[in-house]
Amino acid sequence: MRPISLAALALASGFTVAARAQTPDPMDIRACTALENDAQRLACYDHATGREHLPMAQKKTEAPSPPGTVFRHEQAKSNTEVPPTSSEKTVSLFDSRWELSPDSKLGTFNVRAYKPITVMPFFASSNQNSQPSSPNPANTVKEPQDLDNIESKFQLSLKTKVWQGVFGDEGDLWVAYTQSSRWQVYNEKNSRPFRETNYEPEAILAFNTNYEVAEWNGRLLGIALNHESNGQSDPLSRSWNRVMGYVGFEREDWTVMLRPWWRIPESSKTNDNPDISNYMGRADMQIVHEWRGQEFGLMLRHSLRGGSESHGAAEFTWAFPIVGNLRGYVELFKGYGESMIDYNHNATYLGLGLSLLDWY
């Protein structure tokens, strides 16, 4: 066993008294080297450097990666997460993804997840849209397409903050990009075409808020400029531009995001889908719940109209641990507008696959 000096023993024995101090003496760290027990030595170092006062989420992760780093999973998920003690401060779900509070700010140009990043080798439709149509005759397919009801789907979604503190200390400007593809990978006789790919760039100005509504904490208020299209030529072309509002609420392990929007008008001659708002809606709500390492999501969307213009959709998602950071993923969609080409098409879709990054 390594010899221990009398000075080190004295410092180690005085560690308990020093732990009560508000500001640890920097010299306490010399006592830590005398402790043979790994757990006790780590606790000693944490106390001597002031690390024990950090929020719990900062203890769980390493120091932030330098700007420009692509992919840092902000809060690693585990099947055996240790619940926080009453003295530990936890970082909220919205803070972990949107850096709302001053303590959670990480600067600009860190590439982060936006919507879930998923790969589903199995994505089945109850009613594949073989003949897409639109009130605009130039955007109506004349002959039915030969499509399989089972295909694959994958989604990539990223965002980065490009301006922190737009109005002094308030407001962060984010840019985001989401791409989702539906691939007829099992349709060998038609050379396995990509049936539909949607491209969605977005600019979001987000503000930190703090108010209570029925025991929910209002944490986020934002406005966004959103473009979504499928990049195809007529008659399959579909697109729209929107101004969107973001209102976020949270409580322990729950988040709710409300997004009303207004479609920017287009010329009747160039409008691929003039009635899209009556099918893909004028608002949606995304509810996410974290429970024992699993994540449950529910999206509800509606046209906010009655009668023949009343249409909507619902989507349920479930992500669950498999091994390490690899997670299984289930997606169930019912209604109109699972994709741009299907904006006025009603069907049920079931997807099974993997989630690489979830909502939170």
C-alpha positions as CSV (number, residue, x, y, z in Angstrom):
1,M,0.0,0.0,0.0
2,R,1.3,3.5,-0.9
3,P,2.7,5.4,2.2
4,I,0.4,8.2,3.3
5,S,1.9,11.4,4.7
6,L,0.6,12.8,7.9
7,A,-0.5,16.0,6.1
8,A,-2.5,14.0,3.6
9,L,-4.2,12.0,6.4
10,A,-5.1,15.2,8.2
11,L,-6.6,16.7,5.1
12,A,-8.5,13.5,4.4
13,S,-9.9,13.3,7.9
14,G,-11.0,16.9,7.6
15,F,-12.9,16.4,4.4
16,T,-16.2,15.9,6.2
17,V,-15.9,19.2,7.9
18,A,-14.8,20.9,4.6
19,A,-17.8,19.4,2.9
20,R,-20.1,21.6,5.0
21,A,-18.4,24.8,3.7
22,Q,-20.2,26.8,1.0
23,T,-16.9,27.3,-0.9
24,P,-14.4,24.5,-0.8
25,D,-10.8,25.3,-0.1
26,P,-8.9,24.5,-3.4
27,M,-6.2,22.8,-1.2
28,D,-8.7,20.1,-0.3
29,I,-8.0,18.3,-3.6
30,R,-4.6,17.1,-2.2
31,A,-6.4,15.0,0.4
32,C,-8.2,13.1,-2.4
33,T,-5.1,11.4,-3.5
34,A,-4.8,9.6,-0.2
35,L,-8.2,7.9,-0.5
36,E,-7.9,4.3,-1.8
37,N,-11.7,3.8,-2.4
38,D,-12.6,4.9,-6.0
39,A,-16.1,6.2,-5.1
40,Q,-14.8,8.2,-2.1
41,R,-12.0,9.6,-4.1
42,L,-14.3,10.7,-6.9
43,A,-16.7,12.3,-4.4
44,C,-13.7,14.1,-2.9
45,Y,-12.6,15.5,-6.2
46,D,-16.2,16.6,-7.1
47,H,-16.4,18.5,-3.8
48,A,-13.0,20.1,-4.0
49,T,-13.7,21.4,-7.6
50,G,-17.3,22.5,-6.9
51,R,-18.7,19.9,-9.4
52,E,-21.2,18.6,-6.9
53,H,-23.2,21.8,-7.4
54,L,-23.7,21.3,-11.1
55,P,-27.2,20.4,-12.5
56,M,-27.7,16.7,-12.7
57,A,-27.9,16.7,-16.5
58,Q,-24.5,18.3,-16.7
59,K,-23.1,15.5,-14.5
60,K,-24.5,12.8,-16.8
61,T,-22.8,14.2,-19.9
62,E,-19.3,15.1,-20.9
63,A,-18.3,18.7,-21.5
64,P,-20.0,20.3,-24.5
65,S,-18.4,19.5,-27.9
66,P,-16.8,22.4,-29.7
67,P,-19.0,24.3,-32.2
68,G,-19.5,22.5,-35.5
69,T,-19.6,19.1,-33.9
70,V,-22.2,17.0,-35.7
71,F,-24.3,14.9,-33.3
72,R,-24.0,15.0,-29.6
73,H,-26.9,13.1,-28.0
74,E,-27.8,15.8,-25.4
75,Q,-29.0,13.5,-22.7
76,A,-28.1,9.8,-23.1
77,K,-31.0,7.5,-22.3
78,S,-30.6,4.5,-20.1
79,N,-32.7,1.6,-18.9
80,T,-31.2,2.2,-15.4
81,E,-31.5,5.9,-15.0
82,V,-30.8,7.1,-11.4
83,P,-33.6,9.3,-10.2
84,P,-32.5,12.7,-9.0
85,T,-32.4,13.5,-5.3
86,S,-34.3,16.5,-4.0
87,S,-31.1,18.6,-3.9
88,E,-30.3,18.0,-7.6
89,K,-31.5,20.4,-10.3
90,T,-32.7,18.6,-13.4
91,V,-32.6,20.2,-16.9
92,S,-36.1,20.3,-18.6
93,L,-36.8,18.4,-21.8
94,F,-37.3,21.7,-23.7
95,D,-34.0,23.0,-22.4
96,S,-32.2,19.8,-23.5
97,R,-33.3,20.4,-27.1
98,W,-33.9,24.2,-27.4
99,E,-31.4,25.7,-24.9
100,L,-34.0,28.1,-23.5
101,S,-32.7,29.0,-20.1
102,P,-29.4,31.0,-19.8
103,D,-27.7,28.0,-18.1
104,S,-28.4,25.7,-21.1
105,K,-27.0,28.0,-23.8
106,L,-24.3,26.3,-25.9
107,G,-23.7,28.9,-28.6
108,T,-24.2,28.8,-32.3
109,F,-23.6,26.2,-35.1
110,N,-23.9,23.1,-33.0
111,V,-25.8,20.6,-35.2
112,R,-28.5,18.9,-33.2
113,A,-31.5,16.7,-33.8
114,Y,-34.9,18.3,-34.5
115,K,-37.6,15.7,-35.2
116,P,-36.9,12.0,-34.7
117,I,-34.3,10.4,-37.0
118,T,-35.7,7.0,-38.0
119,V,-35.2,4.1,-40.4
120,M,-38.2,1.8,-41.0
121,P,-37.6,-1.2,-43.4
122,F,-41.3,-2.0,-43.0
123,F,-43.8,0.7,-43.8
124,A,-47.2,-0.6,-44.9
125,S,-50.3,1.2,-46.2
126,S,-53.9,0.0,-46.0
127,N,-54.7,2.0,-49.2
128,Q,-51.7,2.9,-51.3
129,N,-52.4,6.1,-53.3
130,S,-51.8,4.8,-56.9
131,Q,-53.4,7.8,-58.6
132,P,-52.7,11.1,-56.9
133,S,-55.0,13.9,-57.7
134,S,-55.5,17.7,-57.1
135,P,-58.2,20.3,-58.0
136,N,-55.6,21.6,-60.4
137,P,-55.9,19.4,-63.5
138,A,-52.2,19.8,-64.2
139,N,-51.5,18.0,-60.9
140,T,-53.7,14.9,-61.4
141,V,-52.2,11.6,-62.5
142,K,-54.1,10.1,-65.4
143,E,-53.1,6.5,-65.2
144,P,-52.8,4.4,-62.0
145,Q,-49.2,3.7,-60.8
146,D,-48.1,0.1,-60.1
147,L,-47.2,0.4,-56.4
148,D,-46.7,-2.0,-53.5
149,N,-48.5,-1.6,-50.3
150,I,-45.4,-2.4,-48.3
151,E,-42.3,-0.1,-48.7
152,S,-39.6,1.4,-46.5
153,K,-39.4,4.9,-45.0
154,F,-36.6,6.9,-43.4
155,Q,-36.4,10.4,-42.0
156,L,-33.5,12.7,-41.3
157,S,-34.0,15.9,-39.3
158,L,-31.5,18.4,-38.0
159,K,-31.3,21.9,-36.7
160,T,-28.7,24.4,-35.6
161,K,-28.7,27.8,-33.9
162,V,-27.4,30.5,-36.2
163,W,-28.0,33.6,-33.9
164,Q,-28.1,33.5,-30.1
165,G,-29.7,36.5,-28.5
166,V,-31.4,38.2,-31.4
167,F,-32.8,40.8,-29.1
168,G,-30.1,41.3,-26.6
169,D,-30.4,38.3,-24.3
170,E,-33.8,37.2,-25.7
171,G,-34.6,35.1,-28.7
172,D,-32.6,32.5,-30.6
173,L,-32.8,32.0,-34.4
174,W,-32.6,28.3,-35.5
175,V,-32.6,26.8,-39.0
176,A,-33.9,23.3,-39.4
177,Y,-34.1,20.7,-42.2
178,T,-36.2,17.6,-42.3
179,Q,-36.3,15.0,-45.2
180,S,-38.5,11.9,-45.2
181,S,-38.5,9.3,-48.0
182,R,-40.9,6.5,-48.9
183,W,-39.0,3.9,-51.0
184,Q,-40.6,1.1,-53.0
185,V,-37.6,-1.1,-52.1
186,Y,-39.5,-4.3,-52.6
187,N,-41.1,-3.3,-55.9
188,E,-38.5,-5.1,-58.1
189,K,-40.5,-5.1,-61.3
190,N,-40.6,-1.3,-61.3
191,S,-36.9,-0.9,-60.5
192,R,-37.5,-0.1,-56.8
193,P,-38.4,3.6,-57.2
194,F,-38.6,6.3,-54.5
195,R,-42.3,6.9,-54.4
196,E,-42.2,10.2,-52.4
197,T,-39.6,12.3,-50.7
198,N,-40.6,15.4,-48.8
199,Y,-38.1,18.3,-48.2
200,E,-38.9,20.7,-45.3
201,P,-36.4,23.6,-44.6
202,E,-37.5,26.0,-41.8
203,A,-36.3,29.0,-39.9
204,I,-37.5,29.3,-36.3
205,L,-37.2,32.3,-33.9
206,A,-37.6,30.8,-30.4
207,F,-38.1,32.7,-27.0
208,N,-37.8,31.4,-23.5
209,T,-41.0,31.9,-21.5
210,N,-42.0,30.9,-17.9
211,Y,-45.7,30.9,-16.9
212,E,-48.1,28.4,-15.5
213,V,-51.4,27.1,-17.1
214,A,-53.2,24.4,-15.2
215,E,-50.0,23.0,-13.7
216,W,-48.2,23.1,-17.0
217,N,-45.2,25.4,-17.5
218,G,-45.2,27.5,-20.6
219,R,-41.6,27.3,-21.7
220,L,-41.3,28.2,-25.4
221,L,-42.9,30.8,-27.7
222,G,-41.8,31.0,-31.4
223,I,-42.5,31.9,-34.9
224,A,-41.3,30.1,-38.0
225,L,-41.1,30.4,-41.8
226,N,-41.7,26.9,-43.3
227,H,-41.4,25.5,-46.8
228,E,-42.4,21.9,-47.7
229,S,-42.4,20.3,-51.1
230,N,-41.7,17.0,-52.8
231,G,-39.4,18.3,-55.5
232,Q,-41.3,16.5,-58.3
233,S,-42.5,17.8,-61.6
234,D,-46.1,17.9,-62.7
235,P,-48.4,16.0,-62.3
236,L,-46.8,14.8,-59.0
237,S,-45.5,18.2,-57.8
238,R,-46.8,19.3,-54.3
239,S,-45.7,22.2,-52.2
240,W,-46.7,25.0,-49.7
241,N,-45.2,27.8,-47.7
242,R,-46.4,28.6,-44.1
243,V,-45.9,31.0,-41.3
244,M,-46.1,29.0,-38.1
245,G,-46.5,29.7,-34.4
246,Y,-44.8,27.6,-31.7
247,V,-46.2,27.4,-28.2
248,G,-44.5,24.8,-25.9
249,F,-45.6,23.5,-22.5
250,E,-44.0,21.0,-20.2
251,R,-44.2,19.2,-16.9
252,E,-42.2,16.3,-15.5
253,D,-41.5,13.9,-18.4
254,W,-44.1,15.5,-20.6
255,T,-44.1,18.1,-23.3
256,V,-46.8,19.6,-25.5
257,M,-46.1,21.7,-28.6
258,L,-48.9,23.6,-30.3
259,R,-48.3,24.8,-33.8
260,P,-51.0,26.9,-35.6
261,W,-50.1,28.1,-39.1
262,W,-51.2,30.3,-42.0
263,R,-50.5,29.2,-45.6
264,I,-48.9,31.9,-47.7
265,P,-51.2,32.4,-50.7
266,E,-50.0,31.3,-54.2
267,S,-51.2,32.0,-57.7
268,S,-54.0,29.8,-58.9
269,K,-52.0,28.8,-61.9
270,T,-49.0,27.6,-60.0
271,N,-50.8,26.2,-57.0
272,D,-50.1,22.4,-57.0
273,N,-52.6,21.7,-54.2
274,P,-55.1,24.6,-53.6
275,D,-57.1,22.8,-51.0
276,I,-54.2,21.4,-49.0
277,S,-55.2,23.3,-45.8
278,N,-58.5,21.5,-45.7
279,Y,-56.7,18.2,-45.5
280,M,-53.2,18.7,-44.0
281,G,-54.7,21.2,-41.6
282,R,-54.1,24.6,-40.1
283,A,-52.7,23.5,-36.8
284,D,-51.2,20.4,-35.0
285,M,-50.3,19.4,-31.5
286,Q,-47.4,17.1,-30.6
287,I,-47.5,15.4,-27.2
288,V,-44.4,13.5,-26.0
289,H,-44.0,11.5,-22.8
290,E,-40.8,9.9,-21.4
291,W,-41.3,6.8,-19.3
292,R,-38.6,4.4,-18.0
293,G,-36.3,5.0,-21.0
294,Q,-39.1,4.8,-23.5
295,E,-40.6,7.7,-25.5
296,F,-44.3,7.9,-26.5
297,G,-45.5,10.5,-29.0
298,L,-48.9,11.6,-30.2
299,M,-49.5,14.0,-33.1
300,L,-53.0,15.4,-33.7
301,R,-53.7,17.6,-36.7
302,H,-56.9,19.2,-38.1
303,S,-58.2,21.6,-40.7
304,L,-60.1,23.7,-38.1
305,R,-63.1,23.7,-40.4
306,G,-66.5,21.9,-40.3
307,G,-68.6,20.0,-42.8
308,S,-67.0,18.9,-46.0
309,E,-63.8,20.7,-45.1
310,S,-63.3,18.9,-41.8
311,H,-60.3,16.6,-42.2
312,G,-57.4,15.6,-40.0
313,A,-54.9,13.0,-38.9
314,A,-53.4,11.3,-35.9
315,E,-50.0,9.7,-35.5
316,F,-48.7,7.5,-32.6
317,T,-45.1,6.7,-32.1
318,W,-43.2,4.6,-29.7
319,A,-39.4,4.4,-29.2
320,F,-37.9,1.8,-26.8
321,P,-34.4,0.7,-25.9
322,I,-32.8,-2.3,-27.6
323,V,-29.1,-2.1,-26.7
324,G,-27.0,0.9,-25.9
325,N,-28.2,3.9,-27.9
326,L,-30.0,1.7,-30.4
327,R,-33.8,2.0,-30.1
328,G,-36.7,0.2,-31.6
329,Y,-39.4,2.4,-33.3
330,V,-43.1,1.9,-34.1
331,E,-45.2,4.4,-36.0
332,L,-48.9,4.3,-36.6
333,F,-50.6,7.0,-38.8
334,K,-54.3,7.4,-39.6
335,G,-55.9,10.1,-41.7
336,Y,-55.0,12.5,-44.5
337,G,-51.5,13.8,-45.5
338,E,-49.0,11.2,-44.4
339,S,-46.9,12.7,-47.1
340,M,-47.3,15.6,-49.6
341,I,-48.4,13.5,-52.5
342,D,-51.0,11.9,-50.2
343,Y,-52.2,15.3,-48.8
344,N,-55.9,14.5,-49.8
345,H,-55.7,10.8,-49.4
346,N,-57.0,8.9,-46.4
347,A,-55.2,5.8,-45.3
348,T,-53.7,3.9,-42.3
349,Y,-49.9,3.4,-42.2
350,L,-47.9,1.1,-39.9
351,G,-44.1,1.4,-39.7
352,L,-41.6,-0.8,-37.8
353,G,-37.9,0.0,-37.5
354,L,-35.2,1.8,-35.6
355,S,-34.9,5.2,-34.0
356,L,-31.4,6.8,-34.0
357,L,-32.5,10.0,-32.3
358,D,-35.9,10.7,-30.7
359,W,-37.7,14.0,-29.8
360,Y,-35.8,14.3,-26.5
